[in-house]
Amino acid sequence: MTQGVRAGTRRRTTPRSTRPSLRLERALLREGHSVLVGMDEVGRGALAGPVSVGVVAIDATIRSAPQGVKDSKLLSQQVRERLAPRIRAWALDWGVGHAWPEEIDAIGIMSALRLAGQRALAQLEVAPDLVVLDGNHDWLTDPARDGLLALADPAAPPQVPVRTLIKADLTCSSVAAASVLAKVTRDDHMIAIAPEHPAYSWQLNKGYAAPEHQEALRTLGPCAHHRRSWNITGTNTSDRDMTVPHEAREMNPA
């Protein structure tokens, strides 16, 4: 006989797993796509260094991702570094593209994201027919390539169709894997250039708005690796606003 739930108590339920899988990717492959690319960005809200975009390509032959793959923000630096070579070996193909501070200053953060994504796709030796992009905004598709403008340069490669998905880095293995590769590659770059400007402590904060980085900016001002078009020194504003445009903010520099 099944016992009822005692009054005043809540029925216990098993929490749903937040581990990414290839469920969505495999459903899209069954729809007729041959090669899918998971794409994610890191560094959008940093004060210094590039914005970086990772891509991971898969097809129907790819099995489940290496154990432990999830959104890079949920992993420690040590775990990300251990996972990166396993992801590279697992993926059908992969790449990481960057847009540099001077490019961000010249064209804005959203166009810089598009540029970094295009550079990441250009590294692939396979031709994807769909991109799964984390979030609800398609920043990869170039609006200037729509309509008649698309006919202006017939030599330009066609744009890859994009499917956006909120929290794709939490649910799709290809997107989560792309976020890990982008994070590890960008972090390695920031650690490599940290000795050039030791006061900013980039080996610790990776260019984000950590207290020691902000204090060095107040004292020394920005250097060539900073995004100078942003109000990163807090001049004529409160310390609370000493970061970046709202749409460009990103947490977890670790």
N, C-alpha and C positions, 0 to 999 in steps of 0.2 A: 504494500500500500504506500502510495506516495504521500509524504508528509507535506502539509501546507506551509506557507510562509507565516511565521508568527507575527501577530499584529505589532506594529511599531518597529519592525525590522525591514531592511531593504534586501531585495533579492540580489545575490552576488552574481556578477557576470564576469566572464573572462575578458580582460582587456584585449582590444584588437592589436595585432602586431603592427608596429611601425617600421618593420624591416622592409626595405625596398625589394622589389621583385621584377621579373620581366613580363608580368601579366599583361600590362598595357602594350608593351612592345610586341609581344607575340600576337596579340589581337590585331595590331596594325599590320603586322606581316601577313596575317591571314586575309586581310583586306586586299592584298595584292602588292604591297610595298616590298621591294627587294632588299634595300639597305637603309636602315634607320640610323640617325645620329641623335644621341642625347647631348644636350648643350647646357652649360651653366657658367655663370660668371662669378668672379671674386675681385675684390679691390675697388668696387664702385664707390664706396664711401671713404676710402683712404685719403689722407692728406698728401701723401707722397707715393711715388712709384706708379707703375702701370695699372690699368684695369686689364684683367686677364680673363680669357674665355677658354674653357676646356670643351673638347668634343670627343665622344666615344662612339664609334660606329659598330653596329651589330647586324647580323643577318640571321636567317633561320638555323644556321649551324651552331650558333653560340649558345652555350649552356649557361646555367645560373652563374651569377657573378661570384667572385671570391668571397668567402665568409667574412663578414664584418664591414662590407661596403655599405656606407650610408652617407648622408649629407655631411660634407667636410666640417661644418660648424659643430657637429655633434661628436667629433673625434679629436683626440689629442694629437699634437704634432708628431709624437713618436708613432702612433698607430697609422696616421696618414702616410708617413714615410715608409712604413713597412708594407702598406697596401699598394702604394704607387707602382712598384715593379710588377706586382701580381696583376694589377689592372691592365698594364701595358701588354702583358703576355696573354691575358684573357681576351681582350677586345679584338674585333676584326681589324680595326685601325683606330688611331687616336691622334690628337694634336692639341696644342695650346697656343693661342695667339694673344698678342699684347697690343694695346694702344698706349703710347707713352705720354708722360705729363705734358710735353709741348703740344702733342696732338689733341689731348683733352682740352687744353687751353684754347687751341685754335678752332676746334669744331664742336665742342660741347660734349658732355658725358654720354648722351644717348647715341650720337653719331660715332663717338669713340668706341662704344660697345659694339656697334655694327661693324666697325673696322676690325676690331679684335676678333669678332666672330668670323668675319670673312677670311682673315688670316689663318685662323684655326682650321676652317674648312679647306683652305688651299693646301694644307699640309697632308691631307688625306690622299691615299693612292686609290681609294675606291670612290665611286660616285654615288652619294646618297640621294634618295628620292623623297625623303621626309626628315625634318628636324623636329624633335620634341624639346621644347624650350620651357624652362622653369618660369613660372609667373603667369600673369594675365595680360601682359603687354608684349607684342611682337616687335622688339627693337632690332631684330635681325633683317627683316625685309625693308629694303630701301624704297621709300615712297617715291623718290625721283625716278625710279625705274618702271613705274606703272604707266599705263596708257601710252600716249604717243612718244613719250620720252624713252620708252623701252626700245623704240625703233631707231633711236638716234645712233646707237653703237651696236651694230649687229654682231660685232666680234666679242662683245661682253658675254661672259657665261650666264646661263639662265639662273634665276634665283631658285633656291630650293624651297619648296612649300614648307610652312611652319605650322606645327600644332602646339599651342600654348596650354600649359596645365599648371594650375596653382599647386604649390607644394610638390612639384614633380621630383624635386631632390629628395623627398621623403618616401616616395612611392615607386619611382622608376629606377631600376638599377643602372641603366645607361646614363641617366642624368646625375645620379649620385656619384657614379664613378668619374664622370666628367668634372664634377665639382672638386673631387679629391685631387685629380691631376692638375687642375688649374691652381688650386690652393698650394700644393707642394711646389709647383714650378714658380709661382709668384713669390712664395716665402723664400725659396732658395735665392732668388734674385735680390730680394731686400736684404737678406743676410750677407750676400756677397758684396753689396755696395755699402753696407753699414760702416766699415772701417774708414771710408772716405769722409764721413761726417759723423763721428762717434757721439757727438752731443745729443743727437736725435734718438739714439738707442733703437735703431730699426731692427737690430737682431732680436729685440724683445717685442716691439709693437708692430713690426712689419709695415710701418708707415701710417697706421691708424692714429686716432686722436687720443692716445693714452696720455696720462698726466705728464710724464717725463718728456714726451714729444711736444706737447703744448707749451711746457715751460721753456724748452729750448727754442721754440719758435718765438716766444715773447722776448727772449734774450737776444737771439741771433738773427731772427727773421728767416725767411725761406731760402732754400738753395735751388740749384738747377733741377733737382729731382722732385721738387714740390709742384703742386698744381696752383700756379700763381694767379689764375683767374678766379679762384675761390677765396673767400674771406677766411683764410686759415690762421691769420695772426690775431683776429679779434679786434682789429682797428675799427673804432667807431661803432662798436657793438658790444654786447655782453659776452662773458665767457661762455655762456650757455650756447651761443650761436657761433662759436669759433670752430665751425666745421665746414659743412658743405651744403649745397642745395638739398631740400628735403627728400627729393626722389632719389638722391645718390647715397643716402646714408646706409651703412652696413655695420653690423655688430660683430663681436668675437674676432679680435685680431690674433688670438692665439693660434 
